């Protein structure tokens, strides 16, 4: 009888440890680091190690994995953003945007060359149509700062809705990148900034988003020797305008997502989030349409609002909430695209950081295999690296 009791105790103890007693000291160390948070290692239905796996936490930028997975399913990995170009009146150019997040100086130079090939030798007034996004407000959680981190979303914005310029001690301002001309908006917005190199967003005045895009087209037009001059203003495309070019972005969706995850770009994340909503429910894009579309997508994965809440796509909002178990389920579905995640110390990983929010989500490598892991700390002290380092030491089998 004593032997039977000892055996029963051993079985119960082993069952309480996801991979046996050898892990217990490591997990005790992990748990001591967590004041408010949770983690999960391995499949969500049979975790190798877990704590608070079904508690909702603020995910910060790890939410970008959810946005990326949704975009790949809703839009398809070969999806390309597009922008339309019309001519009307006296060689007036109308540009209608549909949210392309990679409308960069290099891309605009390609567009202008394509317009030249279409026979456009003169561009006078430049009118910009951003009607494809009708946003009642900017992304929840966004702050009114000049930091590129807070760049606002728009159906038509260039260079990630930022400008990059250098200011000398004598006050002279020039573009800080060779592919971009020095623009009047740089001189205006840089006037009160100190000497140095600055990359700032353009969202303190929404009209500046369109003015900047128009000035960039004008500056590159002049570089390419295309004639013309005139006003730059926001204006809807009139019925009589003739469509002369539909430009497909050179970046397919999987490349867009690779850049999004590598640089954790909030602007790109919400351009994707909004575009998914519009593609399913029709333009113009709105936050509500996108929330509904992502709610349906997550439900198709078996995830309810008790497991994940998305109010925007970047993780800026503290109203975004995810359980570790739900995030691991997302990772399991993201496995075919795991190569799009940033590689760090042999891990495929995405971080998420807000004040008092420190998260990681990704995969540990075990030879040819990948083990999903999530660490979500909603606490003052950032101990996520210590937690991940300990979890990675667990002698688990895939």
Secondary structure, 3 states (H helix, E strand, C coil): CHHHHHHHHHHHHHHHCCCCHHHHHHHHHHHHHCCCEEEEECCCCCCCEEECCCCEECCHHHHHHHHHHHHHHHCCCCCCCEEEEEEECCCEEEEEECCCCCCCHHHHHHHHHHHHHCCCCECCCEEEECCCECCCCCCCCCCCCCCHHHCCCCCCCCHHHEEEEEECCCCCEEECCCCCCCCHHHHHHHCCCCCEEEEEECCCCCHHHHHHHHHHHHHHHHHCCCECCCCEEECCCCCCCEEEEEEECCCCHHHHHHHHHHHCCHHHHHHHHHHHHHHHHCCCECHHHHHHHHHHHHHHCCCCCCCEECCCCCCCCCCCEEEHHHHHHHHHHHHHHHHHCEEECCEEEEEEEECCEEEEEEEEEECCEEEEEEEEECCCCCCHHHHHHHHHHCCCCC
